[in-house]
């Protein structure tokens, strides 16, 4: 099973992100870009890659322990950016303003617990981001860089909405010709 831990969005925020993505898509276009489908919108906490059922059980145990150490929190979606940079984008993303530090703390705790059970350690702290699209060609890269410069001051990206993060999930990713398909395997409720 190909697995990862993530925070998913409530439906009303999925719609807002989709509207913002559509505005970005209008500027960038579709050539050389694979846009994220709304059912795939999430903030990744930890990517586990391919795991056996036994290792997946170990990951669930680590997540249970981590969730007990953290309370629910408010998170605000905001900030448009790209990896590795705005000048050479390969991934377009939506960040988080309020709540990003708490999300990173949960990810770090989860990473530490998983590392103790033989999972690879992350080599850098979590940068809270929701992938909006992946750039596949130079033409897409150039169009995305222009759009990022143009949208840098656009107020719509400063705060698309807030929600209470009261859980995180373990997701299974199934690779298909038309793109990855995600399914929730388990939920981990944070303390209230």
C-alpha positions in Angstrom: 0.0 0.0 0.0 1.2 3.5 -0.9 0.4 5.6 2.2 0.7 9.1 3.6 -0.7 11.1 6.6 -2.6 14.3 5.8 -5.0 16.9 6.9 -8.0 17.1 4.6 -10.3 20.1 4.0 -14.0 20.6 4.7 -16.2 20.7 1.6 -16.8 24.5 1.7 -13.1 25.1 1.7 -12.5 22.7 -1.2 -14.8 24.9 -3.2 -12.9 28.1 -2.3 -9.6 26.4 -3.2 -11.0 25.2 -6.4 -12.1 28.8 -7.3 -8.7 30.1 -6.5 -7.1 27.3 -8.5 -9.3 28.2 -11.5 -8.1 31.8 -11.4 -4.5 30.6 -11.4 -5.2 28.1 -14.1 -6.7 30.8 -16.3 -3.3 32.6 -16.1 -1.1 29.6 -16.5 -3.1 27.5 -18.9 -3.1 23.7 -19.2 -0.1 23.1 -21.4 2.6 21.5 -19.4 0.7 21.5 -16.1 -1.1 18.7 -14.3 -3.7 20.4 -12.1 -4.7 18.7 -8.8 -8.2 17.4 -8.6 -10.4 18.8 -5.8 -10.8 15.3 -4.3 -7.0 15.3 -3.8 -6.7 18.6 -2.0 -4.8 18.0 1.3 -1.9 19.1 3.5 0.6 16.2 3.8 2.0 15.5 7.2 4.2 12.5 6.2 4.6 10.5 3.1 5.3 6.8 3.9 5.6 5.4 0.3 4.9 1.7 -0.3 4.3 -0.2 3.0 3.3 -3.8 3.9 0.2 -4.4 6.1 2.5 -5.0 9.2 4.4 -1.7 8.6 1.1 0.1 8.1 -0.1 -1.2 11.5 3.1 0.2 13.0 2.4 3.6 11.4 -1.1 3.6 12.8 0.2 2.9 16.3 2.6 5.9 15.9 -0.2 8.1 14.7 -2.4 7.1 17.7 0.4 8.1 20.1 1.0 11.4 18.2 -2.7 12.4 18.1 -2.9 12.0 21.9 -0.2 14.7 22.3 -1.9 17.4 20.3 -5.1 19.4 20.5 -7.3 20.6 17.6 -6.4 24.0 16.2 -7.6 26.6 13.8 -5.9 26.8 10.4 -6.2 29.5 7.8 -5.4 28.7 4.1 -3.4 31.4 2.4 -0.3 32.3 0.5 0.5 31.2 -3.1 4.0 29.8 -3.8 6.0 27.2 -5.7 8.7 24.6 -5.1 11.6 24.9 -5.6 11.1 28.6 -6.2 8.8 31.1 -7.8 11.3 31.7 -10.6 11.6 27.9 -11.5 8.3 26.4 -10.3 7.8 22.6 -10.5 5.0 22.5 -8.0 2.4 25.3 -7.4 0.9 25.4 -3.9 -1.4 27.1 -1.4 0.1 27.6 2.0 -1.3 28.1 5.4 -1.0 31.2 7.6 -2.5 30.6 11.0 -2.0 27.1 12.2 1.0 26.3 10.0 3.3 26.1 13.0 1.0 23.7 14.8 0.7 21.6 11.7 4.5 21.4 11.5 4.7 20.4 15.1 2.3 17.5 14.6 4.3 16.5 11.5 7.6 16.6 13.5 6.1 14.6 16.4 4.7 12.0 13.9 8.1 11.8 12.1 10.0 11.3 15.3 7.7 8.5 16.4 7.8 6.8 13.0 11.6 7.1 12.8 11.7 5.1 16.1 10.0 2.3 14.2 12.3 2.2 11.2 10.6 4.7 8.9 13.0 7.2 7.2 13.3 10.6 8.9 12.3 13.7 7.0 15.4 15.8 6.1 13.7 19.2 6.5 10.8 20.6 8.5 7.3 20.6 7.1 6.3 23.5 4.9 2.5 23.5 5.1 1.3 23.4 1.5 -1.6 22.1 -0.6 -0.5 21.2 -4.1 -2.5 23.0 -6.8 -0.6 21.8 -9.8 2.6 20.2 -11.0 4.6 21.6 -13.9 5.7 19.1 -16.5 7.3 21.2 -19.3 9.4 24.3 -19.7 6.5 26.2 -21.3 4.4 25.4 -18.2 7.2 26.5 -16.0 7.5 29.9 -17.8 3.7 30.4 -17.7 3.6 29.6 -14.0 6.5 31.9 -13.1 4.7 34.8 -15.0 1.4 34.0 -13.2 3.2 33.9 -9.8 4.7 37.3 -10.4 1.3 38.7 -11.4 -0.6 37.1 -8.5 1.9 38.0 -5.8 -0.1 40.9 -4.6 -3.6 39.4 -5.3 -5.5 39.7 -2.0 -7.5 36.5 -2.7 -4.5 34.4 -1.7 -4.0 36.0 1.7 -6.8 34.1 3.4 -9.1 31.7 1.5 -10.8 30.6 4.7 -10.3 29.0 8.1 -11.4 25.7 9.6 -10.8 23.7 12.8 -8.4 20.9 12.3 -9.7 18.2 14.7 -8.1 15.2 13.0 -5.6 13.9 10.5 -6.0 10.9 8.3 -3.9 8.0 6.9 -4.5 7.9 3.1 -3.9 5.2 0.6 -2.7 6.4 -2.8 -3.4 4.2 -5.8 -1.6 5.1 -9.0 -3.8 5.0 -12.1 -3.2 6.2 -15.7 -5.5 9.2 -15.1 -3.7 10.1 -11.9 -3.6 9.1 -8.2 -6.7 8.1 -6.5 -6.9 8.6 -2.7 -8.9 6.8 0.0 -9.0 7.3 3.7 -7.7 4.3 5.6 -7.9 5.6 9.1 -8.7 8.8 11.1 -6.9 10.2 14.1 -8.9 12.6 16.2 -6.9 15.3 18.0 -7.7 16.2 21.6 -10.4 18.8 22.0 
